[in-house]
Amino acid sequence: METTTLSPGLQAYIARGAQMMAATAQQRAVMRRKRFDTIAVHGLYNMEAALANQGSIIEPGYFATSQHFENSDHMETALAYQMPSWTYARIANPTQSYLEETLALLEGYGYPGEVSATVASSGMAAIFMATNPFLVQESSNANGHTPTRLNIVASAKCYGGTFMLFSQRYQAERGVEVRWVRNPLDLDEWASQIDAGTRLVFGEMPSNPGLGVFDIAGLAEIAHRHDLPLIVDSTVATPALLRPLQHGADIVVQSLSKTMGSSGMAIAGAVIARHDIPSRVGPEELRANFAMYVKLLPLRDHGPGLSPFSALMILNDLRTLRSKVDRMSRSSEQVAAWLSEHPTVETVNYPGLPSFDGHAIAQKYMWLVDGADDYGAPINRYGHLLSFTVKGGIPAARRVFDRLQMIWRATDLGRIKSVATIPAISTHQQQGEAGRALAQVPGNLIRLNVGGEHTADIIADLEQALG
Ligand SMILES: *Cc1c(COP(=O)(O)O)cnc(C)c1O
């Protein structure tokens, strides 16, 4: 929109938009003073919003594809992104935005700066949206030198889908070099991979399925020294246990399909970013508010918008996130300890076990949010994902897996119901033997998502299966 020749009609809508944004900012400020559980239950949806929605005390689901405008001035202002509006549900939608505001508040809890979120149709869509905007070659090189080959530096201990996105879609198809970090605990290994062609640093914490961890603050410092954003996939921890932005990360990606949507009724993802992030490439808008930039431009053009119905499902699950994660983490600690004593179990990966390789780092970063209010002092919690290998190799692991009677056999995690999988034949099948060796996913590894059932019943099922 040409701002120099604005008609009074357009100016009126821009002014109305400014008022709407001020009201939202005020409500955000009100909610930022509340505790985590209160934010999870209410988000930005307050009494005034309810009265504008027939009094509904739950955020309404808006399933219409598009928005009607009062007149051409209203439409023009909205389509120029000069006032809050949603226009068309691929770009935005009121129900999606309730979820986005809640996510930004939860992930930004305890972080003093501004945080914004945009939701996407899956965790993978969120990871694509969080990384792809940085994968651009500088158009010209001042010295006339050939630019250094584009690359990204990422932890090899990551989700199978992420491994495929990076190694196949980015590296094999587009020539973006992926520099895998084998031991994410080793900050020197990260630092040694960065050069002039690097565009971003990506880590998963804790990782699925190996529960690998890294020093977020240390890695953020390294990334920032090179003007690079640190992107953290924090799906397994959720903001109830870890909020990477507090420790210097710039962008967090979440698969909302997992613990944040623990009922397992929706596939969804989110990109949550602090404002004013570092980047060697891209327009100023990308740095100023990355999540909003992604929402308004790349996500609009690539098209992985989230269904409003799925947004509502995730909102419902989020309300009880903290108490569920606390309960399931306590249960997981017991299950992990029990497994590590079992004679047929070889190794147990769980960040809460003192014998675990990354335990000290996990202990530094993974705390139950507002835990002191329940337990009198801050308390470590390590989530509800663990993995273990059994003696006797792949055939033994398959026998144990096949004998489970209550714990579901499914390629899934984050559930309120206990679920197990063998990553080598499921989530990490397609990356092949070499890829699994790189990510340290042996064939006899069983991944276990500890659900909300009574701990004794979970252990009983494992006992008969291992027996
Ligand atoms: C499942 C998962 C993803 C992908 O999420 P989808 O919603 O299935 O696309 C990304 N990262 C981690 C750690 C995951 O567990």
The ligand as an ORCA input file, in Angstrom:
! r2SCAN-3c Opt
* xyz 0 1
  C       7.706    -36.176     15.867
  C       8.816    -35.240     15.934
  C       8.971    -34.265     14.942
  C       8.049    -34.170     13.755
  O       6.761    -33.800     14.137
  P       5.439    -34.143     13.284
  O       4.382    -33.378     13.991
  O       5.261    -35.620     13.322
  O       5.683    -33.658     11.895
  C      10.031    -33.384     15.067
  N      10.888    -33.453     16.092
  C      10.761    -34.376     17.057
  C      11.748    -34.394     18.188
  C       9.732    -35.301     17.011
  O       9.620    -36.227     17.963
*
